[in-house]
Amino acid sequence: MNKSYAFIGTSHLHACEYGYTWPQQNPPKNLRFEYQTNLIQSVSKRNANSTIYNCSECGHGITTYFKRILTLMDRYNPDVFVFEIPNGPRMLAHTSNEYGENYDIHFPVQVWEAGHPQNLDEEFRKVSASIIDDCQMLMSSQRLNKYWTTHTNMVFNLGDKQWQGYTGILSNFQDGMKSRFSDTIAQCEIINEYLVSKGKEVYWFNWVIDGPYKEYIDFDKMTLLNYSCDIMEWKYEKDVNVRSLPLQTPREGKGVRIRKHYKHFCYDGSHLSSKYMPEFAEYFDEIFK
């Protein structure tokens, strides 16, 4: 009997390049599938005999994983769970009780079989709760006003000086990265222990080479994919073995070379372009053996 698989992660598993959304004249009924493809669709095509539940969403952090896990267990009871370790907690800024009272339409699950979506007609919310994220420090006042107006149903019309304190706080989030990772890994361990106690297979992975999270991981408690290789490192090592890579300057360390190599596959420097997703889907082969 084939196993069922649940993937929980962020935009890396949910989205593709911005221009690759559905045509406006033929939008999907279910905005869970706002992008025409993602990495998990490629994984599903590669493993056509397995049902896959992709419970990933852009911008959401570890604090949203818990409710997704419980809902997945209640609805589908998957055999295997695969988690992307997020960079750090992104805080949901709830301004109403909609999320709590109607979680069914906020549950971000895509059901895939042989690369085909199975729950296109399932009702889904139009706008998610707002997220406090350090990426917002790069937004203009106009974009911040639009973001918070859209996600809170309250009118924001603040100027540069009024946003200055907010973006100033966000700019210091980077200084607390190790502290945030420490908290994140502690929550990952709790998730891992809970699911293992339920008889589930559990795997973890990350995207970023040399991330600070590894110093907090107890490898006896958590199983990382591909001998703990991050996706960036895995792809670099795989390509080194099959072709010669461009020469690097002598002063560049391996981490710099890996990051440069990975960027060739991205549309924005960190997220995969759709055309490269099939070859990166191979990273997950070991869980389907």
Buried (B, 14 or more C-beta within 10 A) or exposed (E): EEBBBBBBBBBBBBBBBEEBBEEEEEEBEBBBBBBEBBBBBBBBBBBEEBBBBBBBBBBBBBBBBEBBBEBBBEEBEBBBBBBBBBBBBBEBEEEEEBBEEEEEEBBBBBBBEBBEBBBBEBEBBEEBBBBBBBEBBEBEBEEBBEBBBEBBEEEBEEEEEEBEEBBEEBEEBEEEBEEBBBBBBEBBBEBBEBBBEEEBBBBBBBBBBBBBBBEBBEEEEBBBBBEBBBBBBBBBEBBEEEEEEEEEEEEEEEBBBBBBBBEEBEBEEBBBBBEBBBBBBBBBEEBBE
